[in-house]
Amino acid sequence: MTQVAMFPLGSVLFPHAPLALRIFEPRYLTMLGRLLDEENPQFGVVLIERGPEAGGGDQRSSFGTMARLAQVQVGKDDIFVLAVGEQRVTVDAWLDDDPHPVADVTTLPELTWDDALTPLRTEAESIVRRVLGKAEAAGVASYDPNIELSEDPVESAWQLAAIAPLGELDRFTLLRATTMGGLLRQIIDLTLDIEPVIGRDEASDPFSGM
């Protein structure tokens, strides 16, 4: 187990995916200041299952991702941070806030790649890009359908999970995948499930998932 600073969010962070944050709460400004004193600054990100992002009082999941601090930009009233998802972790115990959330976590093994999965990864990419194109046409896309992905198959698989136009509960399901083949199949299935509702007037927010 390792004790780490935690940042509960209303969204899922995947390994090898970027995370942009605007930090303004005093407790997280304190956390950031402490991280900047470290040689390899990292913090954990977990999904808030219930409650607001700001102010505390949230109910947090026990499964998340470590984030490596990559860039910090100081604004007039707050600080903008860019981080990158790394290893997945489970939360073994939440500790007292100090003043930000802190937890004991255990790092999970990375999913392994087999070249036999290449056709499945290709299919997943094709479906995600197609559905992203429909989401873009409907004005609800968060990513460009032509976004560039890593050439590394493991990294690109997680990046496909990150850009797929899904709600946070579906994204949380993907985060908890236990095999690379299972991850790719879930990306395909969940993306195909959301495709029919994209652009429908009655689907006011098909990607909220919360």
BELJONOR-V671055 format. One record per residue. N is the residue number from 1. PSI is psi in whole degrees, 0 to 359 (999 if undefined). OMEGA is omega in degrees with one decimal (NA if undefined). BURIAL is # if it has 16 or more other ideal C-beta (glycine too) atoms within 10 Angstrom, else .. Layout:
N_PSI_OMEGA_BURIAL, N_PSI_OMEGA_BURIAL
//
This chain:
1_148_178.4_., 2_137_177.9_., 3_124_-176.3_., 4_155_171.1_#, 5_144_-176.1_#, 6_148_178.5_#, 7_89_176.6_#, 8_136_-178.1_#, 9_164_176.1_#, 10_14_-179.8_., 11_159_-178.2_., 12_138_172.1_#, 13_130_178.2_#, 14_154_171.2_#, 15_142_176.0_#, 16_17_177.4_#, 17_147_-179.4_#, 18_155_177.2_., 19_119_177.4_#, 20_130_-177.8_., 21_145_168.4_#, 22_113_-174.7_., 23_123_-178.9_#, 24_340_178.9_., 25_137_-179.2_., 26_322_-176.8_., 27_324_-179.7_#, 28_336_171.2_#, 29_321_175.3_., 30_316_178.2_., 31_315_-179.2_#, 32_317_178.5_#, 33_320_178.2_., 34_319_-179.3_., 35_323_-177.4_#, 36_346_175.5_., 37_352_-177.3_., 38_154_-179.2_., 39_321_179.3_., 40_79_-172.3_., 41_123_178.1_#, 42_153_173.8_#, 43_159_-179.2_#, 44_146_177.3_#, 45_126_174.7_#, 46_157_179.9_#, 47_134_172.0_#, 48_117_-179.2_#, 49_330_179.2_#, 50_139_178.8_., 51_172_-176.3_., 52_160_175.7_., 53_321_-175.7_., 54_144_171.4_., 55_347_180.0_., 56_187_179.9_., 57_15_-177.1_., 58_159_172.8_#, 59_122_-168.9_., 60_148_174.4_#, 61_166_-178.9_#, 62_22_-177.4_., 63_129_-177.0_#, 64_202_-173.8_#, 65_139_172.1_#, 66_144_179.3_#, 67_130_177.2_#, 68_125_-179.2_., 69_124_-175.6_#, 70_326_-175.6_., 71_142_178.6_., 72_131_178.1_#, 73_126_-177.0_., 74_124_176.7_., 75_188_-177.9_., 76_314_-175.4_., 77_354_-178.1_., 78_183_-177.4_., 79_136_179.0_#, 80_133_-174.3_., 81_139_170.9_#, 82_126_178.5_., 83_168_-179.5_#, 84_132_179.2_#, 85_141_178.2_#, 86_239_-174.8_#, 87_150_172.4_., 88_149_-178.0_#, 89_157_167.6_#, 90_145_178.4_#, 91_118_179.8_#, 92_326_179.9_., 93_137_171.8_., 94_131_179.6_., 95_176_177.9_., 96_141_177.4_., 97_144_-169.5_., 98_49_-8.8_., 99_355_178.8_., 100_165_177.6_#, 101_142_178.5_#, 102_144_-179.0_#, 103_154_166.9_#, 104_126_-177.6_., 105_157_174.1_#, 106_130_-179.9_., 107_136_179.8_., 108_152_176.7_., 109_146_177.2_., 110_148_175.6_., 111_141_-176.0_#, 112_151_-177.4_., 113_143_173.0_#, 114_132_-177.0_., 115_340_177.6_., 116_343_-180.0_., 117_357_-176.0_#, 118_314_178.0_., 119_324_179.5_., 120_320_178.1_#, 121_321_177.7_#, 122_318_177.9_., 123_317_179.9_., 124_317_179.3_#, 125_317_179.8_#, 126_316_-178.4_., 127_315_-179.4_#, 128_316_-179.7_#, 129_321_178.5_#, 130_314_-178.4_., 131_326_173.4_#, 132_323_177.0_#, 133_319_177.1_., 134_320_178.4_#, 135_322_177.6_#, 136_317_179.0_#, 137_329_179.6_., 138_357_178.7_., 139_23_-177.9_., 140_17_-178.2_., 141_138_175.2_#, 142_345_-178.5_., 143_151_174.0_#, 144_131_178.8_., 145_338_-178.3_#, 146_17_-179.2_., 147_141_-178.4_., 148_138_178.3_., 149_163_178.2_#, 150_151_174.9_., 151_343_177.0_., 152_128_-173.3_., 153_324_179.1_#, 154_314_179.2_#, 155_317_-177.8_., 156_328_177.6_#, 157_315_177.7_#, 158_325_177.8_#, 159_326_174.3_#, 160_320_176.4_#, 161_322_-177.1_#, 162_323_-175.3_#, 163_346_179.1_#, 164_135_-175.5_#, 165_75_-174.5_#, 166_162_173.2_#, 167_166_-173.8_#, 168_328_178.6_#, 169_321_174.9_., 170_320_178.4_#, 171_323_177.9_#, 172_324_175.2_#, 173_316_179.0_#, 174_319_-178.7_#, 175_329_-175.6_#, 176_12_178.9_., 177_143_-177.1_#, 178_347_176.4_., 179_157_178.7_., 180_321_177.1_#, 181_319_178.0_#, 182_320_177.7_., 183_312_-177.5_#, 184_320_179.3_#, 185_322_178.2_#, 186_323_175.4_#, 187_314_-179.8_#, 188_309_-175.4_#, 189_313_-176.7_., 190_324_178.7_#, 191_320_176.3_#, 192_326_178.9_., 193_323_-177.0_., 194_339_-174.0_#, 195_316_-176.3_#, 196_338_-176.1_., 197_352_179.9_., 198_127_178.0_#, 199_353_177.7_., 200_137_179.2_., 201_325_-176.2_., 202_346_177.3_., 203_85_-172.5_., 204_326_178.6_., 205_81_-174.6_., 206_349_-175.3_#, 207_3_-176.1_#, 208_312_176.0_., 209_4_-176.2_#, 210_999_NA_.
//
